[in-house]
Amino acid sequence: MNAFLDTVEARPKPEFWYGLPYGYLQLDLHPSAEGIQEVARQLSALPDDVRDRADQVFRLYAIVLTMLRSQEVMGCALGMHPDEHGGTSLSVLTVSTVPTSGANPDAVLLQMLGTGVDNGIVPVELPVGTGYVLETERTTIAPTAPPEGQDDPAQGTVWQGTVAIPVARTASIITVQLVTPAVELADDYRGVLLGVARTVTFDDPAAPDPAEPANDSGGDERSPFG
């Protein structure tokens, strides 16, 4: 779960880049109505043994889109990994930027998170500077059908991990957040979260390295992700 498949360019303004782990699929944050209808049609045509699971993934996608449209989200990916019981563990990875209106982002972040000794915030050194890790468990809408005879959406407990990175050069705060209903796998997902945070870079991986001489022979491209 800690290997990385691709390099993702933060959107819509590519001020930074980050690594996307294996098992994660980048989501379209602005799908068309026709596209959503087509996905629903394809789900209805699936065999019974996979339709319910696929429907849960689709519900999770819809819930995530609803939550993210009102936030400054630069990228979102859905993770699916096999668990030890032969099933599938789901998670959602989001990367966003919080502007601080020209203020000191470190001071704004500490004010947002609180500075008490028992606030659960853990500083971590990253290649781009100091980040702050915060973990919590909370109750939220679950990507499953509501219980029979109940109109309200089903609810469940999720683990949520966040790494907040203050960036003085852009007077903003980058947040890398991972949410999963597999609370028992929090240790594993914490590793994924920190792994993604360590790939955050302000250097365009596609840009030529000024320290390297020009090479027209088609050699390996520079990448901060190895």
Disulfide bonds with the S-S distance in Angstrom:
none
